[in-house]
Amino acid sequence: MDRQEHRVERRLAAIFAADVAGYARLIEQDEVGTLRTLTTYREIMDRLIAEHGGRIANTAGDSVLAEFPSAVEAVQCAVDVQNALALASQDIPEEHRVRFRIGVHVGDVMVRGGDLLGDGVNIAARLESLADPGGVCLSDVAYGYVRRAVPFAFTDLGPKKVKNIDEPVRAYAVCDLISASLNETPTADADLLRIPDKPFIAVLPFTSLSGDPEQEYFADGITEDLIAALSRCRWLFVIARNSVFTLKGRAVDIKQVSRQLGVRYVLEGSVRKAGNRVRITAQLVEAVTGTDIWAGHFDRDLMDIFALQDEITESVVSAIEPNLQAAEIERAKAKATSNLEAYDLYLRALPEFYAFTEHGFRRAEALLRQAVERDPGYAEAWGALADCRGRLMVGGWTRDWNADAARSREAALQAVQCDPDNARVLAIAAWSLISLSGVLERAVTFCERALYLQPNSSYVLTNCGWALIYNDECERALACLEKARRLNPLDPRGYITLNAIGAVHFMEGRFADTEQFTRRALEMSPNHPISLRYLTAALAQMGRLAEATEVGRVLQSTRWEAMRTHLNRSCYRNPKKRELLFDGLRKAGVRV
């Protein structure tokens, strides 16, 4: 027995070290409350460590040390822990919040009697002390293992001299945590993001210099096309359209935009359209320093607009990455159509679509039908048409569900047939086939292809996130959805992603987390049916039937009959997940 306790084993492990920030102060303020909260938080942390394949080795008071066989699982666990604890502490006053710092390192450890010892452990502990409260800090070794394998951005903190370690340790901070926005003390800079080491770029809305407000749609369309083109580069992280368009028409400071959106590069410019001529100016700026990287000035006939967009795209991606492979440039330059009339109709449809109203979707649908009549091979227009029809159905604005579902499915499949390598149309087809038509296997194939082709598009990630929920891949769906939020930080319709995250937690039985996310979604869009649906079911499954019934009444006062049809037609790989939702709704008195 004694020999076994003193036996020392060496092995390589991913080490996770966590400690409470300001523990002594918290105990002094409220010992009983702090210990009660710590117990609750340890239950959350212990559960997540086990779910990610970790083993808790040493614990002492407010600290936790765990080992993982995989660096990816250790980092993913650390992020999940911080996000879960941030959500759990939302309603606690700032001065009483219990917040952990977490450090992750990969190195040689000694194991004795189940405890971890050695320099690897010491480095993880020192990294933990470098992390912000609510943050995660990695060593360069751990970063090397995970940087291409996890959907997070990192900030390079540089070499750090740490106690009892001879050589400086290069440290990296995870910078796209929910905890960062929820846990920071409110300041004038509370909404700012750290600048990641990965190539994040924002394309600001190009200014229309035509002097005609009716021509703004054209400048907006150029912006949107550039965002889509740059998003096709698998190594480039492009901020989504909905976030950058919140800055439209505003005088902006590039350095401030860089922090607000968490980007290293900003592309801005202007469009002047007059008759059959167009002039586009564009400027690429290294936003942290304000240094100009590239600028271009183009005068062309309108018929050359597609070639002109190719020139701008190639110039931007080549300026950011001089050694960029030619294949990446060609992928970014892929054109949607050569029919100028169809293209103009598509651009006119976009602002109608983004109004997110029944009237807007119907006007967009009419314009998109005209676009595909003029160019039946226009994949983007077919995909947008499928999206329009799907949103009309999900919104409850449908008169004949079966006919509308068939039309949406036909448009989605036509889009894929026109361009099977277009990630946006693959993603909308995946969502449409599962959500509206109950076609699972083909939808999953489309989803996998879309994520491979364009893994850094918020639109692709959100649609595929929903598809993965139906496919019972909830944790993978959550990773997609959190990444979508990072790429769309100012989205005024962020409730769509919040609802999807709430759905993930519901399907995994984390009903309190569902409540947190759906209530945040309802703050952005009061009485949104999907938010109400998951909130009602979550409250009921937590036994809070009076609250669930009250929310359920509000749910049924919306366009519930059409919603109910949608819910019954959706395809779930795991029927138990559908029944969990239906059971919660029934407990609240909602007819399903």
Secondary structure by P-SEA (a helix, b strand, c coil): ccccccbbbbbbbbbbbbbbcaaaaaaaacaaaaaaaaaaaaaaaaaaaaaaccccccccccbbbbbbccaaaaaaaaaaaaaaaaaaaccccccccbbbbbbbbbbbbbbcccccccaaaaaaaaaaaaccccbbbbcaaaaaaccccccbbbbcccccccccccbbbbbbbbcccaaaaaccccccccccccccccbbbbbcccccccccccaaaaaaaaaaaaaaaaaccccbbbbccccccccccccccaaaaaaaacccbbbbbbbbbcccbbbbbbbbbccccccccbbbbbbbcccaaaaaaaaaaaaaaaaacccccaaaaaaaaccccccaaaaaaaaaaccccccccaaaaaaaaaaaaaaaaaccccaaaaaaaaaaaaaaaaacccccaaaaaaaaaaaaaaaaaaccccaaaaaaaaaaaaacccccaaaaaaaaaaaaaccccaaaaaaaaaaaaaacaaaaaaaaaaaaaaaccccccaaaaaaaaaaaaaaacaaaaaaaaaaaaaaaccccaaaaaaaaaaaaaacaaaaaaaaaaaaaacaaaaaaaaaaacccccaaaaaaaaaaaaaacccc
